[in-house]
């Protein structure tokens, strides 16, 4: 199985703080080549807002957009 450890960085769309993260990629899709895209969700160091980070397995970040937390955000109360 192909596995990669990548160091990525992105600028927060809310507060412009640069956040650095390391992602672990694995799976058969990595064999498709460097132009496939992967996605991870990560919070900003500065404000904590989550972002969807799309990147190539070369470590090149393609796009960053605000997202809800990986668990789907707050669960509404039934009250
Ligand atoms: Zn931020």
PDB file of the backbone (N, CA, C, O) and the ligand in Angstrom, with CONECT records:
HET     ZN  A 101       1
ATOM      1  N   UNK A   1       0.845  -1.189   0.000  1.00  0.00           N
ATOM      2  CA  UNK A   1       0.000   0.000   0.000  1.00  0.00           C
ATOM      3  C   UNK A   1       0.885   1.245   0.000  1.00  0.00           C
ATOM      4  O   UNK A   1       1.892   1.307   0.706  1.00  0.00           O
ATOM      5  N   UNK A   2       0.501   2.212  -0.785  1.00  0.00           N
ATOM      6  CA  UNK A   2       1.242   3.461  -0.844  1.00  0.00           C
ATOM      7  C   UNK A   2       0.801   4.377   0.296  1.00  0.00           C
ATOM      8  O   UNK A   2      -0.390   4.555   0.552  1.00  0.00           O
ATOM      9  N   UNK A   3       1.773   4.940   0.956  1.00  0.00           N
ATOM     10  CA  UNK A   3       1.460   5.875   2.038  1.00  0.00           C
ATOM     11  C   UNK A   3       2.341   7.111   1.911  1.00  0.00           C
ATOM     12  O   UNK A   3       3.494   7.023   1.488  1.00  0.00           O
ATOM     13  N   UNK A   4       1.796   8.247   2.276  1.00  0.00           N
ATOM     14  CA  UNK A   4       2.527   9.510   2.218  1.00  0.00           C
ATOM     15  C   UNK A   4       2.292  10.299   3.491  1.00  0.00           C
ATOM     16  O   UNK A   4       1.208  10.262   4.073  1.00  0.00           O
ATOM     17  N   UNK A   5       3.314  11.004   3.909  1.00  0.00           N
ATOM     18  CA  UNK A   5       3.169  12.028   4.946  1.00  0.00           C
ATOM     19  C   UNK A   5       3.469  13.358   4.281  1.00  0.00           C
ATOM     20  O   UNK A   5       4.552  13.548   3.728  1.00  0.00           O
ATOM     21  N   UNK A   6       2.525  14.274   4.331  1.00  0.00           N
ATOM     22  CA  UNK A   6       2.688  15.561   3.658  1.00  0.00           C
ATOM     23  C   UNK A   6       2.586  16.698   4.657  1.00  0.00           C
ATOM     24  O   UNK A   6       1.747  16.671   5.558  1.00  0.00           O
ATOM     25  N   UNK A   7       3.433  17.689   4.498  1.00  0.00           N
ATOM     26  CA  UNK A   7       3.336  18.921   5.274  1.00  0.00           C
ATOM     27  C   UNK A   7       2.632  19.958   4.408  1.00  0.00           C
ATOM     28  O   UNK A   7       3.109  20.304   3.327  1.00  0.00           O
ATOM     29  N   UNK A   8       1.505  20.445   4.887  1.00  0.00           N
ATOM     30  CA  UNK A   8       0.713  21.434   4.152  1.00  0.00           C
ATOM     31  C   UNK A   8       0.599  22.704   4.983  1.00  0.00           C
ATOM     32  O   UNK A   8       0.811  22.693   6.196  1.00  0.00           O
ATOM     33  N   UNK A   9       0.268  23.776   4.322  1.00  0.00           N
ATOM     34  CA  UNK A   9      -0.062  25.007   5.039  1.00  0.00           C
ATOM     35  C   UNK A   9      -1.171  25.710   4.271  1.00  0.00           C
ATOM     36  O   UNK A   9      -1.302  25.566   3.055  1.00  0.00           O
ATOM     37  N   UNK A  10      -1.962  26.470   5.010  1.00  0.00           N
ATOM     38  CA  UNK A  10      -3.018  27.244   4.363  1.00  0.00           C
ATOM     39  C   UNK A  10      -3.259  28.522   5.156  1.00  0.00           C
ATOM     40  O   UNK A  10      -2.993  28.597   6.356  1.00  0.00           O
ATOM     41  N   UNK A  11      -3.769  29.521   4.449  1.00  0.00           N
ATOM     42  CA  UNK A  11      -4.142  30.781   5.090  1.00  0.00           C
ATOM     43  C   UNK A  11      -5.633  30.740   5.385  1.00  0.00           C
ATOM     44  O   UNK A  11      -6.449  30.435   4.515  1.00  0.00           O
ATOM     45  N   UNK A  12      -5.964  31.047   6.609  1.00  0.00           N
ATOM     46  CA  UNK A  12      -7.369  31.035   7.024  1.00  0.00           C
ATOM     47  C   UNK A  12      -8.170  32.034   6.197  1.00  0.00           C
ATOM     48  O   UNK A  12      -7.713  33.152   5.956  1.00  0.00           O
ATOM     49  N   UNK A  13      -9.359  31.635   5.763  1.00  0.00           N
ATOM     50  CA  UNK A  13     -10.216  32.533   4.986  1.00  0.00           C
ATOM     51  C   UNK A  13     -10.914  33.548   5.886  1.00  0.00           C
ATOM     52  O   UNK A  13     -11.519  34.505   5.403  1.00  0.00           O
ATOM     53  N   UNK A  14     -10.827  33.332   7.193  1.00  0.00           N
ATOM     54  CA  UNK A  14     -11.512  34.225   8.129  1.00  0.00           C
ATOM     55  C   UNK A  14     -10.552  35.244   8.740  1.00  0.00           C
ATOM     56  O   UNK A  14     -10.856  36.436   8.777  1.00  0.00           O
ATOM     57  N   UNK A  15      -9.369  34.770   9.230  1.00  0.00           N
ATOM     58  CA  UNK A  15      -8.469  35.686   9.950  1.00  0.00           C
ATOM     59  C   UNK A  15      -7.069  35.770   9.330  1.00  0.00           C
ATOM     60  O   UNK A  15      -6.209  36.470   9.866  1.00  0.00           O
ATOM     61  N   UNK A  16      -6.824  35.079   8.222  1.00  0.00           N
ATOM     62  CA  UNK A  16      -5.543  35.113   7.497  1.00  0.00           C
ATOM     63  C   UNK A  16      -4.377  34.468   8.237  1.00  0.00           C
ATOM     64  O   UNK A  16      -3.241  34.549   7.771  1.00  0.00           O
ATOM     65  N   UNK A  17      -4.627  33.833   9.373  1.00  0.00           N
ATOM     66  CA  UNK A  17      -3.573  33.115  10.094  1.00  0.00           C
ATOM     67  C   UNK A  17      -3.084  31.953   9.229  1.00  0.00           C
ATOM     68  O   UNK A  17      -3.887  31.237   8.631  1.00  0.00           O
ATOM     69  N   UNK A  18      -1.754  31.768   9.165  1.00  0.00           N
ATOM     70  CA  UNK A  18      -1.203  30.606   8.463  1.00  0.00           C
ATOM     71  C   UNK A  18      -1.202  29.419   9.419  1.00  0.00           C
ATOM     72  O   UNK A  18      -0.703  29.514  10.540  1.00  0.00           O
ATOM     73  N   UNK A  19      -1.758  28.315   8.973  1.00  0.00           N
ATOM     74  CA  UNK A  19      -1.798  27.089   9.765  1.00  0.00           C
ATOM     75  C   UNK A  19      -1.000  26.018   9.039  1.00  0.00           C
ATOM     76  O   UNK A  19      -1.141  25.840   7.829  1.00  0.00           O
ATOM     77  N   UNK A  20      -0.167  25.310   9.777  1.00  0.00           N
ATOM     78  CA  UNK A  20       0.644  24.227   9.225  1.00  0.00           C
ATOM     79  C   UNK A  20       0.097  22.910   9.757  1.00  0.00           C
ATOM     80  O   UNK A  20      -0.267  22.814  10.929  1.00  0.00           O
ATOM     81  N   UNK A  21       0.041  21.915   8.917  1.00  0.00           N
ATOM     82  CA  UNK A  21      -0.434  20.614   9.363  1.00  0.00           C
ATOM     83  C   UNK A  21       0.292  19.516   8.596  1.00  0.00           C
ATOM     84  O   UNK A  21       0.800  19.733   7.496  1.00  0.00           O
ATOM     85  N   UNK A  22       0.327  18.355   9.193  1.00  0.00           N
ATOM     86  CA  UNK A  22       0.878  17.174   8.547  1.00  0.00           C
ATOM     87  C   UNK A  22      -0.265  16.196   8.336  1.00  0.00           C
ATOM     88  O   UNK A  22      -1.013  15.893   9.266  1.00  0.00           O
ATOM     89  N   UNK A  23      -0.400  15.702   7.108  1.00  0.00           N
ATOM     90  CA  UNK A  23      -1.468  14.752   6.804  1.00  0.00           C
ATOM     91  C   UNK A  23      -0.845  13.419   6.381  1.00  0.00           C
ATOM     92  O   UNK A  23       0.214  13.369   5.755  1.00  0.00           O
ATOM     93  N   UNK A  24      -1.529  12.370   6.741  1.00  0.00           N
ATOM     94  CA  UNK A  24      -1.124  11.013   6.377  1.00  0.00           C
ATOM     95  C   UNK A  24      -2.107  10.511   5.330  1.00  0.00           C
ATOM     96  O   UNK A  24      -3.304  10.401   5.598  1.00  0.00           O
ATOM     97  N   UNK A  25      -1.606  10.208   4.142  1.00  0.00           N
ATOM     98  CA  UNK A  25      -2.442   9.721   3.044  1.00  0.00           C
ATOM     99  C   UNK A  25      -2.100   8.256   2.783  1.00  0.00           C
ATOM    100  O   UNK A  25      -0.932   7.868   2.805  1.00  0.00           O
ATOM    101  N   UNK A  26      -3.108   7.466   2.543  1.00  0.00           N
ATOM    102  CA  UNK A  26      -2.871   6.075   2.172  1.00  0.00           C
ATOM    103  C   UNK A  26      -4.030   5.594   1.315  1.00  0.00           C
ATOM    104  O   UNK A  26      -5.110   6.184   1.319  1.00  0.00           O
ATOM    105  N   UNK A  27      -3.793   4.522   0.585  1.00  0.00           N
ATOM    106  CA  UNK A  27      -4.846   3.941  -0.231  1.00  0.00           C
ATOM    107  C   UNK A  27      -4.423   3.754  -1.669  1.00  0.00           C
ATOM    108  O   UNK A  27      -3.440   4.332  -2.134  1.00  0.00           O
ATOM    109  N   UNK A  28      -5.187   2.937  -2.359  1.00  0.00           N
ATOM    110  CA  UNK A  28      -4.862   2.584  -3.738  1.00  0.00           C
ATOM    111  C   UNK A  28      -4.939   3.783  -4.676  1.00  0.00           C
ATOM    112  O   UNK A  28      -4.271   3.792  -5.710  1.00  0.00           O
ATOM    113  N   UNK A  29      -5.736   4.793  -4.341  1.00  0.00           N
ATOM    114  CA  UNK A  29      -5.894   5.953  -5.219  1.00  0.00           C
ATOM    115  C   UNK A  29      -4.589   6.709  -5.420  1.00  0.00           C
ATOM    116  O   UNK A  29      -4.415   7.379  -6.438  1.00  0.00           O
ATOM    117  N   UNK A  30      -3.671   6.611  -4.466  1.00  0.00           N
ATOM    118  CA  UNK A  30      -2.398   7.315  -4.606  1.00  0.00           C
ATOM    119  C   UNK A  30      -1.594   6.797  -5.788  1.00  0.00           C
ATOM    120  O   UNK A  30      -0.756   7.519  -6.329  1.00  0.00           O
ATOM    121  N   UNK A  31      -1.834   5.573  -6.192  1.00  0.00           N
ATOM    122  CA  UNK A  31      -1.112   5.001  -7.328  1.00  0.00           C
ATOM    123  C   UNK A  31      -1.539   5.642  -8.642  1.00  0.00           C
ATOM    124  O   UNK A  31      -0.871   5.469  -9.661  1.00  0.00           O
ATOM    125  N   UNK A  32      -2.650   6.385  -8.628  1.00  0.00           N
ATOM    126  CA  UNK A  32      -3.157   7.013  -9.855  1.00  0.00           C
ATOM    127  C   UNK A  32      -2.268   8.157 -10.324  1.00  0.00           C
ATOM    128  O   UNK A  32      -2.387   8.602 -11.466  1.00  0.00           O
ATOM    129  N   UNK A  33      -1.387   8.635  -9.467  1.00  0.00           N
ATOM    130  CA  UNK A  33      -0.467   9.680  -9.904  1.00  0.00           C
ATOM    131  C   UNK A  33      -0.595  10.955  -9.106  1.00  0.00           C
ATOM    132  O   UNK A  33      -1.454  11.076  -8.234  1.00  0.00           O
ATOM    133  N   UNK A  34       0.285  11.922  -9.420  1.00  0.00           N
ATOM    134  CA  UNK A  34       0.359  13.141  -8.616  1.00  0.00           C
ATOM    135  C   UNK A  34      -0.766  14.128  -8.873  1.00  0.00           C
ATOM    136  O   UNK A  34      -0.888  15.106  -8.136  1.00  0.00           O
ATOM    137  N   UNK A  35      -1.610  13.909  -9.907  1.00  0.00           N
ATOM    138  CA  UNK A  35      -2.642  14.894 -10.224  1.00  0.00           C
ATOM    139  C   UNK A  35      -3.987  14.567  -9.594  1.00  0.00           C
ATOM    140  O   UNK A  35      -4.947  15.320  -9.759  1.00  0.00           O
ATOM    141  N   UNK A  36      -4.070  13.456  -8.875  1.00  0.00           N
ATOM    142  CA  UNK A  36      -5.325  13.215  -8.167  1.00  0.00           C
ATOM    143  C   UNK A  36      -5.440  14.240  -7.044  1.00  0.00           C
ATOM    144  O   UNK A  36      -4.448  14.846  -6.640  1.00  0.00           O
ATOM    145  N   UNK A  37      -6.631  14.422  -6.557  1.00  0.00           N
ATOM    146  CA  UNK A  37      -6.818  15.366  -5.465  1.00  0.00           C
ATOM    147  C   UNK A  37      -7.319  14.639  -4.224  1.00  0.00           C
ATOM    148  O   UNK A  37      -8.042  13.646  -4.309  1.00  0.00           O
ATOM    149  N   UNK A  38      -6.922  15.151  -3.093  1.00  0.00           N
ATOM    150  CA  UNK A  38      -7.380  14.636  -1.813  1.00  0.00           C
ATOM    151  C   UNK A  38      -7.905  15.815  -1.012  1.00  0.00           C
ATOM    152  O   UNK A  38      -7.642  16.973  -1.338  1.00  0.00           O
ATOM    153  N   UNK A  39      -8.644  15.506   0.031  1.00  0.00           N
ATOM    154  CA  UNK A  39      -9.245  16.567   0.844  1.00  0.00           C
ATOM    155  C   UNK A  39      -9.115  16.201   2.309  1.00  0.00           C
ATOM    156  O   UNK A  39      -9.251  15.039   2.694  1.00  0.00           O
ATOM    157  N   UNK A  40      -8.855  17.198   3.104  1.00  0.00           N
ATOM    158  CA  UNK A  40      -8.886  17.012   4.552  1.00  0.00           C
ATOM    159  C   UNK A  40      -9.540  18.239   5.164  1.00  0.00           C
ATOM    160  O   UNK A  40      -9.607  19.297   4.538  1.00  0.00           O
ATOM    161  N   UNK A  41     -10.012  18.094   6.363  1.00  0.00           N
ATOM    162  CA  UNK A  41     -10.579  19.219   7.101  1.00  0.00           C
ATOM    163  C   UNK A  41      -9.662  19.533   8.264  1.00  0.00           C
ATOM    164  O   UNK A  41      -9.213  18.628   8.967  1.00  0.00           O
ATOM    165  N   UNK A  42      -9.382  20.801   8.469  1.00  0.00           N
ATOM    166  CA  UNK A  42      -8.499  21.191   9.561  1.00  0.00           C
ATOM    167  C   UNK A  42      -8.945  22.539  10.110  1.00  0.00           C
ATOM    168  O   UNK A  42      -9.461  23.379   9.371  1.00  0.00           O
ATOM    169  N   UNK A  43      -8.744  22.743  11.417  1.00  0.00           N
ATOM    170  CA  UNK A  43      -9.103  24.030  12.010  1.00  0.00           C
ATOM    171  C   UNK A  43      -7.962  25.023  11.913  1.00  0.00           C
ATOM    172  O   UNK A  43      -6.793  24.639  11.903  1.00  0.00           O
ATOM    173  N   UNK A  44      -8.297  26.277  11.842  1.00  0.00           N
ATOM    174  CA  UNK A  44      -7.318  27.364  11.871  1.00  0.00           C
ATOM    175  C   UNK A  44      -6.706  27.450  13.263  1.00  0.00           C
ATOM    176  O   UNK A  44      -7.410  27.309  14.262  1.00  0.00           O
ATOM    177  N   UNK A  45      -5.374  27.684  13.332  1.00  0.00           N
ATOM    178  CA  UNK A  45      -4.721  27.889  14.630  1.00  0.00           C
ATOM    179  C   UNK A  45      -5.270  29.125  15.329  1.00  0.00           C
ATOM    180  O   UNK A  45      -5.412  29.152  16.552  1.00  0.00           O
ATOM    181  N   UNK A  46      -5.579  30.150  14.532  1.00  0.00           N
ATOM    182  CA  UNK A  46      -5.940  31.435  15.109  1.00  0.00           C
ATOM    183  C   UNK A  46      -7.358  31.485  15.646  1.00  0.00           C
ATOM    184  O   UNK A  46      -7.574  31.865  16.796  1.00  0.00           O
ATOM    185  N   UNK A  47      -8.332  31.103  14.816  1.00  0.00           N
ATOM    186  CA  UNK A  47      -9.732  31.294  15.205  1.00  0.00           C
ATOM    187  C   UNK A  47     -10.497  29.983  15.370  1.00  0.00           C
ATOM    188  O   UNK A  47     -11.628  29.986  15.857  1.00  0.00           O
ATOM    189  N   UNK A  48      -9.900  28.873  14.974  1.00  0.00           N
ATOM    190  CA  UNK A  48     -10.540  27.579  15.192  1.00  0.00           C
ATOM    191  C   UNK A  48     -11.565  27.196  14.140  1.00  0.00           C
ATOM    192  O   UNK A  48     -12.155  26.119  14.227  1.00  0.00           O
ATOM    193  N   UNK A  49     -11.794  28.050  13.144  1.00  0.00           N
ATOM    194  CA  UNK A  49     -12.775  27.714  12.106  1.00  0.00           C
ATOM    195  C   UNK A  49     -12.206  26.626  11.196  1.00  0.00           C
ATOM    196  O   UNK A  49     -11.035  26.651  10.818  1.00  0.00           O
ATOM    197  N   UNK A  50     -13.071  25.674  10.858  1.00  0.00           N
ATOM    198  CA  UNK A  50     -12.631  24.559  10.015  1.00  0.00           C
ATOM    199  C   UNK A  50     -12.612  24.952   8.545  1.00  0.00           C
ATOM    200  O   UNK A  50     -13.414  25.758   8.073  1.00  0.00           O
ATOM    201  N   UNK A  51     -11.650  24.339   7.837  1.00  0.00           N
ATOM    202  CA  UNK A  51     -11.517  24.557   6.401  1.00  0.00           C
ATOM    203  C   UNK A  51     -11.395  23.211   5.704  1.00  0.00           C
ATOM    204  O   UNK A  51     -10.806  22.270   6.234  1.00  0.00           O
ATOM    205  N   UNK A  52     -11.958  23.140   4.518  1.00  0.00           N
ATOM    206  CA  UNK A  52     -11.754  21.989   3.639  1.00  0.00           C
ATOM    207  C   UNK A  52     -10.549  22.316   2.770  1.00  0.00           C
ATOM    208  O   UNK A  52     -10.556  23.298   2.028  1.00  0.00           O
ATOM    209  N   UNK A  53      -9.514  21.487   2.867  1.00  0.00           N
ATOM    210  CA  UNK A  53      -8.282  21.730   2.132  1.00  0.00           C
ATOM    211  C   UNK A  53      -8.148  20.662   1.053  1.00  0.00           C
ATOM    212  O   UNK A  53      -8.049  19.472   1.352  1.00  0.00           O
ATOM    213  N   UNK A  54      -8.145  21.099  -0.197  1.00  0.00           N
ATOM    214  CA  UNK A  54      -7.986  20.189  -1.332  1.00  0.00           C
ATOM    215  C   UNK A  54      -6.537  20.276  -1.779  1.00  0.00           C
ATOM    216  O   UNK A  54      -6.000  21.371  -1.949  1.00  0.00           O
ATOM    217  N   UNK A  55      -5.899  19.121  -1.971  1.00  0.00           N
ATOM    218  CA  UNK A  55      -4.470  19.134  -2.291  1.00  0.00           C
ATOM    219  C   UNK A  55      -4.107  17.945  -3.178  1.00  0.00           C
ATOM    220  O   UNK A  55      -4.824  16.947  -3.255  1.00  0.00           O
ATOM    221  N   UNK A  56      -2.963  18.097  -3.844  1.00  0.00           N
ATOM    222  CA  UNK A  56      -2.390  17.003  -4.621  1.00  0.00           C
ATOM    223  C   UNK A  56      -1.448  16.216  -3.715  1.00  0.00           C
ATOM    224  O   UNK A  56      -0.956  16.766  -2.730  1.00  0.00           O
ATOM    225  N   UNK A  57      -1.184  14.948  -4.017  1.00  0.00           N
ATOM    226  CA  UNK A  57      -0.255  14.166  -3.199  1.00  0.00           C
ATOM    227  C   UNK A  57       1.190  14.658  -3.285  1.00  0.00           C
ATOM    228  O   UNK A  57       2.071  14.114  -2.619  1.00  0.00           O
ATOM    229  N   UNK A  58       1.436  15.686  -4.102  1.00  0.00           N
ATOM    230  CA  UNK A  58       2.760  16.318  -4.117  1.00  0.00           C
ATOM    231  C   UNK A  58       2.908  17.303  -2.960  1.00  0.00           C
ATOM    232  O   UNK A  58       4.011  17.776  -2.684  1.00  0.00           O
ATOM    233  N   UNK A  59       1.802  17.612  -2.284  1.00  0.00           N
ATOM    234  CA  UNK A  59       1.818  18.598  -1.215  1.00  0.00           C
ATOM    235  C   UNK A  59       1.322  19.952  -1.671  1.00  0.00           C
ATOM    236  O   UNK A  59       1.243  20.886  -0.873  1.00  0.00           O
ATOM    237  N   UNK A  60       0.982  20.071  -2.958  1.00  0.00           N
ATOM    238  CA  UNK A  60       0.471  21.341  -3.488  1.00  0.00           C
ATOM    239  C   UNK A  60      -0.983  21.540  -3.062  1.00  0.00           C
ATOM    240  O   UNK A  60      -1.841  20.708  -3.355  1.00  0.00           O
ATOM    241  N   UNK A  61      -1.253  22.642  -2.374  1.00  0.00           N
ATOM    242  CA  UNK A  61      -2.618  22.957  -1.967  1.00  0.00           C
ATOM    243  C   UNK A  61      -3.341  23.593  -3.143  1.00  0.00           C
ATOM    244  O   UNK A  61      -2.852  24.562  -3.724  1.00  0.00           O
ATOM    245  N   UNK A  62      -4.501  23.056  -3.495  1.00  0.00           N
ATOM    246  CA  UNK A  62      -5.261  23.538  -4.645  1.00  0.00           C
ATOM    247  C   UNK A  62      -6.267  24.596  -4.218  1.00  0.00           C
ATOM    248  O   UNK A  62      -6.364  25.654  -4.838  1.00  0.00           O
ATOM    249  N   UNK A  63      -7.003  24.314  -3.176  1.00  0.00           N
ATOM    250  CA  UNK A  63      -8.000  25.276  -2.728  1.00  0.00           C
ATOM    251  C   UNK A  63      -8.278  25.085  -1.245  1.00  0.00           C
ATOM    252  O   UNK A  63      -8.089  24.006  -0.683  1.00  0.00           O
ATOM    253  N   UNK A  64      -8.729  26.159  -0.642  1.00  0.00           N
ATOM    254  CA  UNK A  64      -9.096  26.161   0.777  1.00  0.00           C
ATOM    255  C   UNK A  64     -10.424  26.874   0.886  1.00  0.00           C
ATOM    256  O   UNK A  64     -10.575  27.989   0.388  1.00  0.00           O
ATOM    257  N   UNK A  65     -11.380  26.247   1.529  1.00  0.00           N
ATOM    258  CA  UNK A  65     -12.674  26.891   1.683  1.00  0.00           C
ATOM    259  C   UNK A  65     -13.223  26.599   3.078  1.00  0.00           C
ATOM    260  O   UNK A  65     -12.941  25.548   3.652  1.00  0.00           O
ATOM    261  N   UNK A  66     -13.987  27.507   3.607  1.00  0.00           N
ATOM    262  CA  UNK A  66     -14.565  27.290   4.930  1.00  0.00           C
ATOM    263  C   UNK A  66     -15.452  26.057   4.915  1.00  0.00           C
ATOM    264  O   UNK A  66     -16.129  25.780   3.925  1.00  0.00           O
ATOM    265  N   UNK A  67     -15.444  25.330   6.004  1.00  0.00           N
ATOM    266  CA  UNK A  67     -16.310  24.160   6.092  1.00  0.00           C
ATOM    267  C   UNK A  67     -16.798  24.014   7.514  1.00  0.00           C
ATOM    268  O   UNK A  67     -16.339  24.707   8.422  1.00  0.00           O
ATOM    269  N   UNK A  68     -17.713  23.125   7.688  1.00  0.00           N
ATOM    270  CA  UNK A  68     -18.160  22.781   9.028  1.00  0.00           C
ATOM    271  C   UNK A  68     -17.148  21.814   9.612  1.00  0.00           C
ATOM    272  O   UNK A  68     -16.327  21.271   8.873  1.00  0.00           O
ATOM    273  N   UNK A  69     -17.181  21.588  10.887  1.00  0.00           N
ATOM    274  CA  UNK A  69     -16.255  20.665  11.520  1.00  0.00           C
ATOM    275  C   UNK A  69     -16.487  19.266  10.959  1.00  0.00           C
ATOM    276  O   UNK A  69     -17.575  18.983  10.459  1.00  0.00           O
ATOM    277  N   UNK A  70     -15.478  18.377  11.030  1.00  0.00           N
ATOM    278  CA  UNK A  70     -15.621  17.040  10.458  1.00  0.00           C
ATOM    279  C   UNK A  70     -16.784  16.253  11.035  1.00  0.00           C
ATOM    280  O   UNK A  70     -17.302  15.348  10.380  1.00  0.00           O
ATOM    281  N   UNK A  71     -17.198  16.578  12.233  1.00  0.00           N
ATOM    282  CA  UNK A  71     -18.320  15.834  12.824  1.00  0.00           C
ATOM    283  C   UNK A  71     -19.646  16.446  12.413  1.00  0.00           C
ATOM    284  O   UNK A  71     -20.691  16.025  12.909  1.00  0.00           O
ATOM    285  N   UNK A  72     -19.634  17.430  11.520  1.00  0.00           N
ATOM    286  CA  UNK A  72     -20.882  17.978  10.993  1.00  0.00           C
ATOM    287  C   UNK A  72     -21.371  19.208  11.713  1.00  0.00           C
ATOM    288  O   UNK A  72     -22.456  19.708  11.416  1.00  0.00           O
ATOM    289  N   UNK A  73     -20.597  19.703  12.650  1.00  0.00           N
ATOM    290  CA  UNK A  73     -20.982  20.917  13.345  1.00  0.00           C
ATOM    291  C   UNK A  73     -21.912  20.609  14.510  1.00  0.00           C
ATOM    292  O   UNK A  73     -22.187  19.446  14.807  1.00  0.00           O
ATOM    293  N   UNK A  74     -22.386  21.643  15.155  1.00  0.00           N
ATOM    294  CA  UNK A  74     -23.242  21.455  16.319  1.00  0.00           C
ATOM    295  C   UNK A  74     -24.529  20.724  15.945  1.00  0.00           C
ATOM    296  O   UNK A  74     -25.083  20.920  14.863  1.00  0.00           O
ATOM    297  N   UNK A  75     -24.983  19.894  16.848  1.00  0.00           N
ATOM    298  CA  UNK A  75     -26.241  19.176  16.625  1.00  0.00           C
ATOM    299  C   UNK A  75     -27.362  20.002  17.274  1.00  0.00           C
ATOM    300  O   UNK A  75     -27.307  20.310  18.464  1.00  0.00           O
ATOM    301  N   UNK A  76     -28.389  20.358  16.468  1.00  0.00           N
ATOM    302  CA  UNK A  76     -29.469  21.175  17.022  1.00  0.00           C
ATOM    303  C   UNK A  76     -30.198  20.452  18.150  1.00  0.00           C
ATOM    304  O   UNK A  76     -30.380  19.235  18.116  1.00  0.00           O
ATOM    305  N   UNK A  77     -30.601  21.210  19.126  1.00  0.00           N
ATOM    306  CA  UNK A  77     -31.371  20.653  20.229  1.00  0.00           C
ATOM    307  C   UNK A  77     -32.781  20.330  19.751  1.00  0.00           C
ATOM    308  O   UNK A  77     -33.301  20.993  18.853  1.00  0.00           O
ATOM    309  N   UNK A  78     -33.396  19.321  20.343  1.00  0.00           N
ATOM    310  CA  UNK A  78     -34.783  18.973  20.002  1.00  0.00           C
ATOM    311  C   UNK A  78     -35.777  19.780  20.816  1.00  0.00           C
ATOM    312  O   UNK A  78     -36.984  19.639  20.622  1.00  0.00           O
ATOM    313  N   UNK A  79     -35.306  20.614  21.712  1.00  0.00           N
ATOM    314  CA  UNK A  79     -36.202  21.383  22.558  1.00  0.00           C
ATOM    315  C   UNK A  79     -36.902  22.481  21.796  1.00  0.00           C
ATOM    316  O   UNK A  79     -37.697  23.223  22.373  1.00  0.00           O
TER     317      UNK A  79
HETATM  318 ZN    ZN A 101      -8.652  31.760  11.333  1.00  0.00          ZN
END
